[in-house]
Every structure is written in C-alpha cells, then in structure tokens.
Amino acid sequence: MAVELDTAIKFGAGRVRCERGLLEQMGDELKRFGNKMLIVAGPRSWDAVKDRLVPSMEAAGVEWQLEIWTGWCCYEGAEELAAKAHEAGCDEIVGVGGGKITDLAKAVGEVAHLGAINIPTSASTCAPFTCMSVMYTAEGGKLRSWRFDHEIDGVYMDLDVIAACPHRYNAAGVMDAMAKKIEMLNGQPEMHLEDTPIDVYTAFNMAAYVYGVLEKIALPAIEDNRAGEVTKNLTDMAFLNVITTGVIANTTKSFRQSELAHVIYDGVRTHFTHEAAEAIHGEIVAVGLFCQLYFNGLKDKEEELRDFMRKMDLPLTLGELGIEPTEENLDIIEEYIVNSRHYNSDDPADRQRLHEAVREMV
C-alpha cells in the first residue's frame, strides 16, 4: 500500500464540534454523510457513548453496523472492516474511541474509499483529527505512518464524555500536545525564522502557544477531570489536546512535529511490545521528552517537567512504563533512534550526546 507523498497541506476536518450534549445531536450530524454507518469502537468506548448515541441515530433514521475492535490499527484490520462496510452497504466509517481506534477508522475509510468521522472518548491524542494513521503489525509493532491526500469528514468531541474519561488518558494527551514544542526543536534550544521553512516555523509557534496555555490550565483541568466536571479549563484542554495539536501535525504533514520522543514511542512499541503493553501513547512520549530535552541542550528544563508530570500521576521513567532500564535495553532504544529518519548526524559528539540523552529516561 505504498502511497506517494501529497505535497498539499490538509489542515483538519470538514466539520469539528467540541461541546456538551453533542451525542444527542449526532444522528443529525451523521445523516449529513449518509444513511448507514460502520461504527468501529473499543468496548469501553462504546459503553461510554451507546446510551446517548443510539437513540440519536434511531431518531434521525441512521442505520449502523457495530464492530467492536480490541486489536491494533493494522492493515489486516482495515481490510477486514472495509470488506464488512461494503457488504453492509455502509456510506461512512465512524470511529468511537482513543488513538488506535480513530486511526483505524481513518484507515478503514481509506481502504473502503469511504469518508471517516471520529468521536473521541478521551483527549489523549490528536489522532482523531490528523490526516494520517499510525499503522502497526497485528501484534502491536510499529510499521509506518500512512498519510492521506484528503482531510477527514468530521471530529465530534462530547465534553461530558471527556470529563467522565479516566484522568490518566487526558493527562497523557496533555503531554502528547506539549511534546510538539520540545520535539520540533530536535537538537537545538531555539528555532529561528531565517533558517526554518515557514510551515514548520508556523507549526512551532502554534506548538509554543499550546505549551504555554497547557502549562497554566492542565493541572486544574485534570483536577476537574478527576471530579468528572465540565469546566472551561477542561474544555480548553480537550480543544488543545486534540484539535489544535491536530492542526499543528497537519500543517507539517506529520513531519517535524514528532521527533525523538515519538521515535522512542515507536521503538517501545516495536521492541518492548509486551513489556509496555499497559502504557498508553502519551505516557511513553512523555518519558521520551527527557531524552529530547537533553538532546536539545535543555537539561535544565527536565526537573520542572518531571514535577509537572508527577502532579498528574504520569510515569516518569522507562521502569515505570514496564521496561527494565538495563544497558542492553537502553542500547536497543538508542540504536532504534539512530536508524530512524529523525537522526542523521555522523558527528561522534552528537552520538555521545544521544547516548547520554537516552539515559535521562532512567
């Protein structure tokens, strides 16, 4: 399924709504895109929305076929579900869940040549919004990022659902969003317009804005999340985690907005699939940020970030992710980074700096 890279920038989704009481309006929203939906959902995510979503679809006369998916976002799954969509005569794919499910919904739409809509049940990642899917093996190893030549049809975040989500997921989303500023620097402490492509520089400044706002509101937003309350802080956090961060990713076509911390995530999924099976995307990325900060020459920022993460109950080390920090395991992660497109230096000093940076995750 090789796809030639499209140079056009796709900024987002055709329709985006982030508000309370949205599930009760989803029947009419889905009706915009067809009469029958293939719904791909995680089991817990479906339980979180079905009592409000189903009556809305019934009232609008929208038919649907539900597929509960517990596996990874993989080509085999996309092909299987696309075939089911065609057999059932579906007009649109609807993803209900977190990052893996919403990425899968987009991939199913791509295989089936149908549009995709996402209903995220957490603010844990920008995946519901981005014009690409991260593809894995059926066992959970990272394969590639599949970039699409079009935007997705819609993203609908019901804030009552986001507030009821376990705070761990939304906290991980905060770190995934804040990671963009740190990662885009990749090897330098600052970015300057004079030597940076304008799309990257624009995305970086958006990332800096997101970082600054989340620094102020994330901790109170997570406290509101713990209490299950929809507040301005929680609303702002959800919008930044998913929508604004998704625009940042789309602005660079998902290049240059994820660097070492996300490469570490890929390496963990590939080489420590079982050890870190319980860790979620943003948690792994967050630990990877200590490596990225050191590599950027910003070691002095690490303790401040650790304190911030600690207040949200996030893991702080590889060991807390389930990966024993042996020299062998650290070398595996280091080699994975070196062999990625995100590291292209032959300078022994850079390699030594990377070697030391990987040890910042212990």
C-alpha positions, 0 to 999 in steps of 0.5 A, a space after each residue: 500500500 505504498 502511497 506517494 507523498 501529497 505535497 498539499 497541506 490538509 489542515 483538519 476536518 470538514 466539520 469539528 464540534 467540541 461541546 456538551 450534549 453533542 451525542 444527542 445531536 449526532 444522528 443529525 450530524 451523521 445523516 449529513 454523510 449518509 444513511 448507514 454507518 460502520 461504527 468501529 469502537 473499543 468496548 469501553 468506548 462504546 459503553 461510554 457513548 451507546 446510551 446517548 448515541 443510539 437513540 440519536 441515530 434511531 431518531 434521525 433514521 441512521 442505520 449502523 453496523 457495530 464492530 467492536 475492535 480490541 486489536 491494533 490499527 493494522 492493515 489486516 484490520 482495515 481490510 477486514 472492516 472495509 470488506 464488512 462496510 461494503 457488504 453492509 452497504 455502509 456510506 461512512 466509517 465512524 470511529 468511537 474511541 482513543 488513538 488506535 481506534 480513530 486511526 483505524 477508522 481513518 484507515 478503514 475509510 481509506 481502504 473502503 474509499 469511504 469518508 471517516 468521522 471520529 468521536 473521541 472518548 478521551 483527549 489523549 491524542 490528536 489522532 482523531 483529527 490528523 490526516 494520517 494513521 499510525 499503522 502497526 503489525 497485528 501484534 502491536 509493532 510499529 510499521 509506518 505512518 500512512 498519510 492521506 491526500 484528503 482531510 477527514 469528514 468530521 471530529 465530534 468531541 462530547 465534553 461530558 464524555 471527556 470529563 467522565 474519561 479516566 484522568 490518566 488518558 487526558 493527562 497523557 494527551 496533555 503531554 502528547 500536545 506539549 511534546 510538539 514544542 520540545 520535539 520540533 526543536 530536535 537538537 537545538 534550544 531555539 528555532 529561528 525564522 531565517 533558517 526554518 521553512 515557514 510551515 514548520 516555523 508556523 507549526 512551532 509557534 502554534 506548538 509554543 502557544 499550546 505549551 504555554 496555555 497547557 502549562 497554566 490550565 492542565 493541572 486544574 483541568 485534570 483536577 476537574 477531570 478527576 471530579 468528572 466536571 465540565 469546566 472551561 479549563 477542561 474544555 480548553 484542554 480537550 480543544 488543545 489536546 486534540 484539535 489544535 495539536 491536530 492542526 499543528 501535525 497537519 500543517 507539517 504533514 506529520 513531519 517535524 512535529 514528532 521527533 525523538 520522543 515519538 521515535 522512542 514511542 515507536 521503538 517501545 512499541 516495536 521492541 518492548 511490545 509486551 513489556 509496555 503493553 499497559 502504557 498508553 501513547 502519551 505516557 511513553 512520549 512523555 518519558 521520551 521528552 527527557 531524552 529530547 530535552 537533553 538532546 536539545 541542550 535543555 537539561 535544565 528544563 527536565 526537573 520542572 517537567 518531571 514535577 509537572 508530570 508527577 502532579 498528574 500521576 504520569 510515569 516518569 521513567 522507562 521502569 515505570 512504563 514496564 521496561 527494565 532500564 538495563 544497558 542492553 535495553 537502553 542500547 536497543 532504544 538508542 540504536 532504534 533512534 539512530 536508524 530512524 529518519 529523525 537522526 542523521 548526524 555522523 558527528 561522534 559528539 552528537 552520538 555521545 550526546 544521544 547516548 547520554 540523552 537516552 539515559 535521562 529516561 532512567 
